[in-house]
Amino acid sequence: MKAFGGFALAAAGMIGASMAALMLLFPNAADHEALELTALVAFVVHLVAFALARLLKGRNIWLAWGVGSLLRLGTLVVYAVLVVKVLALPLVPALIGCAMFLFLPTLIEPLLLLK
């Protein structure tokens, strides 16, 4: 439980800091809405992926990390389709944000997954 809380806190910090930087790059209100929704989606996906990885790590640590990575990649692909067709959010900030928000916390995941 301690590792999950640490990952959640670290992921929220990384996503929040990168969202603030992207909001400077994309100043429109519509861009900010796209970034906020994207950050929320990415944060939830990270929590689910980390919890799933913690459950699977007893079997094989590489399997656990790979399942989380595939979940994140699948999220990016589905989000790209949803952004364009359904949600009608500004494409560039939403997809840059999604890629960044899904990538950055993945860098610290292995450190907390081994605890």
LUMROGU-880037 format. One line per 8 residues: number of its first residue (from 0); their letters; for each residue y, x, z of N, C-alpha, C, O, CB. Coordinates in pm, 1 decimal. Atoms other than C-alpha are relative to their C-alpha. Last residue first. Glycine has a CB too. Layout:
NUM> A> Y:X:Z:Y:X:Z:Y:X:Z:Y:X:Z:Y:X:Z ~ ...
//
This chain:
114> KLLLLPEI> -6.8:15.2:-146.2:-253.2:913.7:-322.0:-95.0:-104.7:49.7:-101.7:-129.8:170.0:139.9:-35.0:43.5 ~ 99.7:-84.8:-66.3:-362.6:1005.5:-676.3:1.9:-12.1:152.0:-89.0:37.8:218.3:22.1:143.7:-38.4 ~ 131.9:57.6:24.5:-177.0:714.9:-835.3:-108.1:78.5:72.5:-211.1:22.3:109.8:-29.7:-3.9:-149.9 ~ 25.5:103.1:-101.6:149.3:825.8:-676.7:-137.1:-65.3:-16.3:-189.3:-125.6:77.6:108.1:-106.9:-6.1 ~ -19.2:-57.0:-132.8:171.4:1152.7:-867.5:-35.1:-100.5:111.0:-95.4:-65.2:212.3:144.6:47.2:15.8 ~ 116.5:-79.6:-39.6:19.3:1001.3:-1181.0:11.9:59.7:141.2:-88.0:73.5:211.9:-20.9:111.4:-99.8 ~ 119.9:76.7:-34.9:287.4:727.3:-1188.7:-118.5:87.4:40.4:-182.4:56.7:141.0:-40.0:-86.5:-116.1 ~ 32.0:-20.1:-141.5:587.0:959.5:-1179.2:-128.2:-71.1:42.0:-178.9:-48.8:152.0:114.6:-48.1:85.8
106> LTPLFLFM> 1.8:-142.4:-32.6:625.7:1005.3:-1555.7:-39.2:26.5:145.1:-98.5:130.1:175.2:135.5:60.5:-27.8 ~ 134.0:-50.3:29.2:526.8:645.2:-1627.6:-11.9:148.2:35.7:-121.9:198.1:59.5:-34.1:-21.6:-148.0 ~ 83.9:5.2:-120.4:845.9:541.2:-1450.3:-144.2:47.9:-22.7:-215.8:78.6:72.6:-2.5:-141.2:52.9 ~ -44.3:-84.0:-112.0:1046.0:676.3:-1747.4:-87.3:-11.1:125.7:-129.3:92.3:177.6:141.2:-35.6:35.5 ~ 41.4:-139.6:0.7:847.8:530.5:-2037.7:32.0:73.8:130.3:-54.6:141.2:185.9:65.5:70.5:-114.7 ~ 145.7:-10.8:-11.4:856.7:153.0:-1992.0:-45.9:145.5:8.7:-152.3:173.3:64.0:-67.1:-68.2:-118.8 ~ 41.4:54.7:-128.8:1228.4:143.0:-1914.3:-151.2:8.8:19.8:-198.8:23.9:132.3:45.3:-144.5:12.2 ~ -42.6:-89.0:-107.5:1307.7:375.6:-2205.1:-50.6:-48.5:135.7:-100.6:30.9:215.4:152.4:11.5:1.9
98> ACGILAPV> 71.6:-127.4:11.3:1101.6:186.7:-2461.2:35.4:93.0:115.6:-52.3:157.2:173.5:32.1:68.1:-134.1 ~ 141.7:23.3:-30.0:1228.7:-149.2:-2341.9:-78.4:130.4:-5.4:-158.7:158.8:83.5:-60.0:-101.9:-98.4 ~ 18.2:21.4:-143.0:1589.2:-31.7:-2331.4:-145.6:-16.4:37.2:-191.5:41.2:135.8:77.4:-120.7:44.7 ~ -24.0:-131.5:-59.9:1573.9:105.5:-2684.3:-20.0:-9.7:150.9:-82.6:77.0:212.0:143.6:51.8:-33.5 ~ 115.2:-86.2:26.4:1409.6:-219.3:-2791.7:18.8:141.7:53.9:-76.9:203.3:100.8:-26.7:5.5:-148.7 ~ 121.2:51.7:-63.3:1659.5:-450.8:-2623.9:-118.2:94.6:-21.0:-193.6:120.7:72.7:-33.5:-138.9:-55.1 ~ 1.3:-28.7:-144.0:1962.2:-239.3:-2711.7:-126.5:-48.1:69.5:-173.9:16.0:163.3:119.6:-63.4:65.8 ~ -7.8:-142.4:-32.0:1868.9:-230.9:-3082.1:4.1:25.9:151.1:-76.7:104.7:200.2:122.8:60.9:-65.7
90> LPLALVKV> 121.9:-78.2:20.4:1748.9:-589.1:-3129.5:9.0:143.1:52.4:-78.9:186.7:126.8:-33.2:3.2:-145.6 ~ -37.5:-114.4:84.2:2030.7:-796.2:-2985.1:-115.6:100.6:-5.6:-161.7:150.0:97.4:129.5:68.6:54.2 ~ -83.8:-96.5:-71.5:1843.4:-1090.6:-2835.2:43.6:109.4:-96.8:-20.3:129.0:-200.2:-76.0:61.2:121.8 ~ -122.8:-27.9:76.3:1716.0:-1371.3:-3057.3:97.6:86.5:79.8:218.7:64.5:76.6:68.4:-131.3:-40.4 ~ -111.2:-9.5:-94.0:1457.1:-1474.4:-2794.5:135.4:23.6:-66.1:239.0:-5.6:-6.3:-26.7:109.7:97.0 ~ -12.9:109.3:-96.3:1193.2:-1604.5:-3033.3:128.2:7.6:81.6:204.1:-89.1:86.9:-118.3:-0.4:92.8 ~ 28.1:136.1:44.3:1173.4:-1404.0:-3353.9:39.7:-108.0:99.3:100.9:-207.4:60.4:-144.1:-13.0:-29.8 ~ -44.9:31.0:134.7:1329.1:-1061.7:-3308.5:-13.3:-148.8:-30.7:80.7:-210.3:-81.1:-78.6:81.3:-101.1
82> VLVAYVVL> -144.1:-22.9:9.0:1305.1:-1019.2:-2933.8:52.1:-44.2:-135.8:157.4:-107.2:-144.9:33.2:148.2:24.2 ~ -71.3:106.5:-69.9:960.8:-1179.6:-2920.6:151.3:15.0:-11.7:222.5:-84.1:-27.5:-40.1:-2.3:146.2 ~ 15.3:123.3:76.8:819.9:-948.9:-3188.6:78.2:-114.3:65.9:144.9:-191.8:-2.6:-149.4:-37.4:-12.8 ~ -71.0:-18.6:126.5:956.7:-636.2:-3023.0:-6.9:-126.1:-85.0:92.4:-164.8:-146.7:-58.0:119.0:-77.3 ~ -142.8:19.8:-25.7:843.0:-764.5:-2684.1:81.4:16.4:-127.6:178.9:-55.8:-148.5:49.4:98.4:106.6 ~ -22.3:144.6:-12.9:486.7:-796.7:-2810.4:148.1:-29.2:20.7:201.5:-124.7:-35.8:-82.7:-57.9:117.1 ~ 26.7:62.9:129.4:486.0:-435.3:-2932.7:28.2:-150.6:5.5:93.9:-205.2:-83.1:-146.0:25.5:-42.9 ~ -105.2:-40.0:94.0:653.3:-297.0:-2619.5:-18.4:-68.7:-135.0:79.0:-115.3:-194.2:0.7:152.6:-18.1
74> TGLRLLSG> -122.8:70.2:-38.1:422.5:-495.2:-2393.1:112.5:32.3:-96.4:186.7:-56.8:-137.5:41.2:36.6:143.0 ~ 12.9:138.3:46.7:119.0:-367.8:-2579.6:123.3:-82.6:32.7:165.0:-167.6:-46.0:-122.8:-65.1:61.5 ~ -15.7:-3.6:145.8:236.7:-12.0:-2521.7:-9.1:-140.6:-58.2:70.3:-177.9:-144.5:-106.9:91.1:-64.2 ~ -141.1:-26.6:29.7:284.1:-80.4:-2150.3:25.9:2.4:-150.3:125.9:-52.1:-197.0:43.2:133.0:62.3 ~ -75.2:119.4:-37.9:-58.8:-242.4:-2115.5:148.3:18.1:-32.7:212.6:-74.3:-82.5:-18.8:-30.5:150.3 ~ 21.8:99.6:105.9:-213.8:45.4:-2308.7:74.1:-129.6:29.3:125.7:-193.7:-62.3:-149.4:-28.6:-16.6 ~ -75.3:-43.6:117.7:-56.2:293.1:-2068.0:-15.3:-97.4:-115.5:81.3:-126.1:-186.1:-45.1:138.6:-43.3 ~ -142.6:22.2:-25.8:-183.3:102.4:-1766.4:85.9:38.0:-119.1:182.2:-31.5:-151.4:44.1:78.8:121.7
66> VGWALWIN> -18.9:144.9:3.7:-534.4:91.3:-1911.7:147.0:-34.0:24.6:203.0:-120.7:-42.6:-90.1:-69.8:105.1 ~ 1.8:45.6:139.5:-515.8:464.3:-1983.8:21.2:-149.5:-13.2:91.0:-193.9:-104.3:-130.5:37.5:-65.0 ~ -128.5:-35.0:57.6:-415.4:551.4:-1626.3:10.2:-48.3:-144.4:117.1:-91.3:-187.9:21.8:150.6:7.2 ~ -104.8:73.9:-70.0:-710.5:362.5:-1482.2:136.8:27.2:-62.2:213.6:-65.6:-87.5:1.2:37.0:148.9 ~ 9.6:139.5:43.6:-953.8:495.9:-1741.1:113.4:-81.4:61.7:176.5:-162.5:-6.1:-137.6:-60.7:38.5 ~ -53.0:3.1:136.6:-834.5:848.5:-1672.1:-5.8:-139.6:-57.9:84.0:-180.2:-131.8:-76.8:96.2:-89.6 ~ -145.8:-10.1:-6.2:-880.2:800.9:-1296.9:62.0:-5.1:-138.6:171.4:-58.8:-155.6:41.4:128.4:70.4 ~ -37.5:-114.9:81.2:-1236.6:680.2:-1341.6:152.6:3.7:-5.6:215.4:-92.2:-50.4:-63.2:-7.8:-144.6
58> RGKLLRAL> 97.0:-18.8:108.0:-1427.2:427.6:-1132.4:28.3:128.0:-77.8:-57.9:214.7:-92.2:1.6:-120.4:-94.9 ~ 127.6:-38.2:-59.7:-1230.5:452.2:-808.7:-107.7:25.1:-104.7:-197.3:106.8:-83.3:-46.3:-107.2:95.8 ~ 6.5:-145.0:-16.9:-903.7:453.4:-1007.2:-129.9:47.1:65.2:-167.5:163.1:48.4:116.8:46.6:82.2 ~ 98.4:-65.5:87.1:-963.4:101.4:-1136.6:-19.4:148.3:29.3:-112.2:209.6:-23.6:41.0:-16.3:-143.0 ~ 130.8:64.6:-12.6:-791.8:-91.7:-856.2:-108.5:75.2:-76.8:-222.2:85.2:-30.8:7.7:-143.9:-49.6 ~ 49.8:-28.2:-135.7:-502.2:153.7:-832.1:-137.8:-62.7:21.3:-223.1:-5.2:88.9:99.2:-52.7:106.4 ~ 47.0:-139.3:-1.3:-461.2:135.4:-1211.0:-55.5:36.9:137.3:-156.0:107.3:146.5:114.2:96.3:-38.5 ~ 125.8:-4.2:74.0:-440.9:-243.4:-1195.6:-58.6:140.9:0.1:-179.4:158.7:15.4:20.9:-48.4:-143.9
50> AFAVLHVV> 99.7:67.9:-84.2:-173.7:-226.1:-925.2:-137.2:2.8:-66.9:-238.1:27.1:-0.6:42.5:-146.3:28.0 ~ 31.3:-89.8:-110.6:18.0:32.2:-1129.6:-104.7:-62.2:92.2:-196.3:6.7:137.2:127.1:34.0:79.1 ~ 76.8:-114.9:49.3:-3.2:-174.0:-1448.1:-38.8:93.8:114.2:-150.7:145.0:117.0:80.7:76.7:-105.7 ~ 134.2:46.3:35.2:106.4:-493.5:-1271.9:-86.8:117.4:-43.7:-202.1:128.3:-1.8:6.6:-106.1:-111.7 ~ 68.0:37.9:-124.0:401.9:-321.9:-1105.1:-143.0:-45.5:-26.9:-235.1:-8.8:46.0:77.5:-111.1:71.4 ~ 34.1:-120.3:-76.1:500.5:-148.4:-1427.1:-75.5:-33.7:128.4:-173.2:32.7:162.8:126.4:78.6:33.4 ~ 113.4:-63.8:68.3:482.0:-472.9:-1624.6:-42.4:126.8:73.7:-161.9:153.5:86.5:36.4:33.2:-146.7 ~ 119.2:80.5:-30.6:706.7:-644.5:-1369.2:-123.9:63.0:-63.8:-229.4:70.5:-0.8:17.9:-146.2:-49.9
42> FAVLATLE> 32.4:-20.8:-141.0:962.9:-363.1:-1395.8:-126.2:-77.0:39.4:-212.6:-23.2:108.7:117.9:-43.0:88.6 ~ 60.6:-132.3:-16.3:953.7:-367.1:-1775.6:-41.1:24.6:145.0:-147.5:81.0:170.5:97.3:109.2:-46.2 ~ 133.7:2.4:61.0:1016.1:-742.3:-1792.1:-70.9:133.3:22.9:-187.9:135.5:61.0:9.5:-30.4:-151.8 ~ 84.5:85.6:-83.2:1307.5:-718.8:-1548.7:-143.3:-3.5:-52.4:-238.6:9.7:24.4:57.3:-142.0:5.7 ~ 28.2:-74.2:-123.3:1460.3:-424.6:-1733.9:-91.5:-79.7:91.8:-182.6:-23.5:152.7:130.3:34.4:73.0 ~ 95.7:-104.8:32.5:1429.8:-607.6:-2065.3:-38.5:79.3:124.4:-155.4:112.9:143.4:57.3:93.4:-106.4 ~ 130.2:64.7:18.8:1602.2:-914.5:-1926.2:-108.4:103.6:-26.0:-219.0:93.4:26.9:5.8:-100.7:-116.1 ~ 42.0:54.8:-129.5:1888.9:-701.9:-1794.1:-136.5:-66.1:-10.3:-223.1:-43.2:74.1:103.1:-101.0:51.6
34> LAEHDAAN> 45.2:-110.1:-86.1:1913.8:-498.1:-2114.2:-49.1:-50.5:135.2:-147.6:1.0:188.2:113.0:100.7:20.6 ~ 125.6:-51.7:55.4:1930.0:-807.2:-2335.2:-56.4:110.7:88.6:-176.8:114.8:114.1:21.5:52.7:-143.4 ~ 103.3:100.3:-28.6:2192.7:-963.5:-2111.1:-136.4:46.7:-49.9:-237.8:30.4:18.0:36.5:-135.0:-64.7 ~ 29.6:-9.8:-143.4:2395.3:-641.8:-2126.1:-106.6:-101.3:40.9:-194.4:-69.9:121.2:127.7:-21.8:82.8 ~ 81.5:-120.0:-18.3:2373.3:-637.0:-2506.0:-40.6:15.0:145.9:-153.9:52.8:175.7:76.0:125.0:-47.3 ~ 133.4:34.3:50.1:2500.4:-994.7:-2518.3:-96.0:117.6:15.0:-213.9:98.8:45.2:7.5:-43.5:-147.2 ~ 64.9:85.9:-99.6:2794.2:-896.8:-2296.7:-141.3:-38.0:-43.8:-232.1:-43.8:39.1:83.5:-126.8:23.9 ~ -12.4:144.8:19.3:2888.0:-612.3:-2531.2:-75.5:-78.1:106.7:-174.1:-29.6:162.2:-51.0:-39.3:-138.1
26> PFLLMLAA> -96.1:66.7:-88.0:2928.6:-253.2:-2401.2:8.3:-153.0:-13.3:73.8:-215.7:69.9:133.7:56.4:-25.3 ~ -7.0:130.8:65.2:2613.0:-85.7:-2537.5:90.7:-91.1:82.7:43.8:-152.9:178.3:-142.8:-62.8:-16.4 ~ 18.8:-23.2:143.2:2636.6:285.4:-2449.3:13.8:-128.9:-80.7:63.8:-127.2:-193.1:-136.6:62.6:-25.5 ~ -118.2:-72.6:46.9:2781.5:221.7:-2105.1:-6.1:21.9:-151.0:96.3:21.8:-219.2:12.6:135.1:72.7 ~ -109.7:97.6:1.8:2517.3:-45.1:-2046.9:132.3:66.0:-39.3:220.6:0.2:-94.5:13.8:-67.5:137.7 ~ 4.7:74.0:126.0:2256.4:212.8:-2150.0:110.7:-104.3:-8.6:159.2:-133.9:-117.8:-135.4:-67.2:-16.3 ~ -39.4:-89.8:108.5:2359.2:442.8:-1865.7:2.0:-72.5:-134.2:93.3:-52.8:-214.4:-94.7:119.6:-6.9 ~ -143.4:-24.9:-14.9:2344.1:160.6:-1610.9:51.6:90.9:-112.1:159.8:67.6:-166.1:29.4:63.1:137.4
18> MSAGIMGA> -68.0:120.6:47.3:2002.0:57.9:-1745.8:151.7:18.0:10.9:225.2:-22.2:-79.3:-46.1:-124.3:80.9 ~ -2.5:-5.3:146.2:1879.2:418.1:-1707.1:66.8:-123.9:-58.7:129.1:-115.5:-164.5:-142.1:13.9:-55.2 ~ -87.2:-109.1:43.9:1982.8:420.1:-1343.0:8.0:7.4:-152.4:115.8:26.0:-208.8:-49.7:133.4:56.1 ~ -139.7:33.3:-27.7:1830.4:79.1:-1273.0:97.0:106.6:-48.6:200.6:74.0:-106.6:19.1:-21.3:147.6 ~ -40.3:104.6:94.4:1502.5:159.2:-1447.0:146.9:-35.4:20.9:221.4:-52.0:-75.6:-88.7:-125.9:16.3 ~ -6.0:-59.3:133.8:1468.3:486.9:-1258.3:46.9:-101.4:-103.6:129.0:-70.2:-189.9:-136.8:55.7:-39.8 ~ -110.4:-95.6:8.1:1557.1:329.9:-925.3:15.8:59.7:-138.8:127.2:71.0:-189.9:-20.3:110.4:100.0 ~ -124.9:77.2:-2.7:1331.2:29.3:-973.9:120.5:92.7:-11.1:216.9:61.5:-81.0:9.3:-84.0:129.2
10> AALAFGGF> -14.2:64.8:130.6:1044.8:257.9:-1077.0:130.1:-79.2:-5.9:201.1:-74.6:-106.4:-120.5:-92.4:-28.5 ~ -34.8:-102.1:98.5:1095.3:477.6:-769.4:22.1:-60.9:-138.8:115.7:-23.5:-209.5:-109.7:106.5:-6.5 ~ -134.2:-47.7:-30.3:1100.4:178.4:-534.5:46.7:103.0:-103.5:159.6:96.2:-151.9:4.0:60.6:140.7 ~ -93.5:109.3:29.6:797.8:15.9:-694.4:144.6:45.1:21.8:232.3:15.7:-59.5:-31.2:-123.2:88.0 ~ -12.0:11.2:145.2:609.8:346.6:-697.0:100.3:-108.5:-36.9:181.9:-89.8:-127.1:-136.9:-30.0:-63.6 ~ -71.8:-117.1:49.7:682.7:407.5:-330.9:19.6:-5.3:-150.2:126.0:29.5:-201.4:-73.7:126.4:37.3 ~ -140.2:15.4:-37.1:578.7:54.7:-241.9:85.2:115.3:-49.4:197.3:95.0:-96.1:13.1:-12.2:149.7 ~ -53.7:108.3:83.3:254.1:92.1:-434.9:148.6:-20.5:28.8:228.9:-34.6:-63.5:-78.0:-131.7:24.5
2> AKM> -21.0:-52.8:134.6:182.1:431.2:-275.6:61.8:-105.9:-90.5:148.1:-74.7:-172.5:-132.5:49.9:-59.5 ~ -113.2:-91.3:-6.1:231.4:290.9:74.1:32.9:55.7:-138.4:149.8:69.4:-174.3:-29.2:114.3:97.6 ~ -119.2:82.1:0.0:0.0:0.0:0.0:125.6:86.5:0.0:226.6:50.8:-60.5:-0.2:-93.4:120.1
//
